[in-house]
Amino acid sequence: MMLSTIVLYFYVHKLLTDEVEEELRSTEARIESVIKSNNPIYQLPPVVEVKKGIEKRVERLKDTLIFDPSQNEIEEFRELTIYSIINGENYQITVRTLVVESRDILIAVILSYLVIILFVFVFLFYLNKAGNRKLWAPFFMNLAQMKNFSVTSETPIALIKSDILEFTDLNYEITTLTQKVRTDYKNLKQYTEDVSHEIQTPLAIIKAKIENIINSDNLNNLQFEHLNSIQKDIQRLTQLNKGLTLLTKIENRQFLNAEELSFNDIVKQRIENFSELFPLEINIEDDAAVFVQMDPYLADVLCDNLLSNALKYSTTNEAVHIVFIHKTFIVSNYGENAVLHPEKLFDRFYKESEHKKSTGLGLAIVKKICDLYGLKVQYHFEKNRHHFVVSFP
C-alpha cells in the first residue's frame, strides 16, 4: 500500500504537470493566432506578457516565483517562454499559470487514496475477524467439549460438525480416540476391580487358615515364628492391595460425593480411634475452624495416613502435635534427623527406613488426595520435629 501510494503520487504529479504544460502551450498558440490576425495584443502580467523585437532564442519551460499584487504574496508559477517570428517580426511570448491549485489537487488525491486504503484495511480487518470467528467457532466449541471430556462419563463426546474438511477429519480422529480411551479405561477399571476382589478372597482364606494353625497345640517355636511372619506378610500384602486400589480410584476420579466438611471434627474423631492403637500422646491446638469440600471417605483416609505416619515414625515418647491455623492443618512428630530425600517423600513405595513395616503408599495417597481437591501438602524439618503441612484453598 505504501509503495502504491508513492507510485500514485508521481503518476498524478506527472499528469498534472503535463496538463499545465498543455494549458500553457494552448494559451501561447491562441496568442500567436491573435497576433497573426493583427488584432490587439492581449497582455495580462504576470500571466501573459508579449514583447516585440526580441532576438529569437530557445524556448524555456521552467518554474518561477513571482509576486502577485492581487494576493499580496509570492506565488509559484509554471512559465513557458517562446520566441516566434510572426508577420515578419520577432516576438517573445511568455505565458504563466499558477501551480498552487494543481498541488492542492495532488494532495487531495493522495489523501483520498490514503483514506480509501485505511477504510479498506479496517473493513477487511473486521470482515476477516468476523469470518475467522465464524470459521473457527466449531473448533473452539469442540475444544470446550474436549476440556470437559471425562473417561468416566457414560455418554460419548459430542462434537459440532463443520464444513471445513480439516475440522471434519479432526472431529473423526478425536471421536475415535475418545471412544478407544473410554473403552480402555472401562476394561482397565474392570480388571483392577476384579484383581483386587479376587486377591482379597484367597488372602483372607490363607490368613484364616494360618490363624487356625497358630491356635493349634502341635506347633514348635520355629514353626510358630514362620507362620507369624507369613501372617504379617499377608497382612502387608492386603494393605498394599488396598492402597494401590485406592490410588487407582483416586487417579480415575471415582470419588464424586464431595461435601462441605469440618476438618477439625474429622481429625478429632480419627484421633479417638488412634488413641486406642498407639500409646503416644496427641496434642491438638484448635485455633481456627478449617472447612473443606471433599469426599468424607477420602477426608478420613487423609487424616489417618498423616496421623499413622506421625505415630509410627516418632522416635521417642514425645507427643504428636496437631495445629489448626488459618486454612492450614499441621501434623508434627519428634525426630532426630531430617528426611534424607524430602523430594521423594510423596513418591510411591519410597521408605526412609526398612525397619518399619510400611507399604510406602501412605504419603503417596495423601499427595493424590490433596492434588484431587486442590490442596497443598508440604514437609519440613524444624527443631527436631517433622512437620507435614496441608494448606486449604
Salt bridges, closest charged atoms under 4 A:
ASP18 OD2 - LYS14 NZ 3.01
GLU21 OE2 - ARG25 NE 3.45
GLU49 OE2 - ARG96 NH1 3.39
GLU59 OE2 - ARG25 NH2 2.82
ASP63 OD1 - ARG78 NH1 2.91
GLU76 OE1 - ARG103 NH1 3.67
GLU79 OE2 - LYS62 NZ 3.88
GLU79 OE1 - ARG96 NE 2.60
GLU89 OE1 - LYS52 NZ 2.54
GLU154 OE1 - LYS186 NZ 3.53
ASP184 OD2 - LYS180 NZ 2.97
GLU198 OE2 - HIS197 ND1 3.57
GLU251 OE2 - ARG348 NH2 2.36
GLU251 OE2 - LYS368 NZ 3.43
ASP286 OD2 - LYS268 NZ 2.82
ASP304 OD1 - ARG270 NE 2.76
GLU343 OE2 - HIS341 ND1 3.63
GLU354 OE1 - LYS351 NZ 3.88
ASP371 OD2 - LYS367 NZ 2.99
GLU382 OE1 - HIS380 NE2 3.68
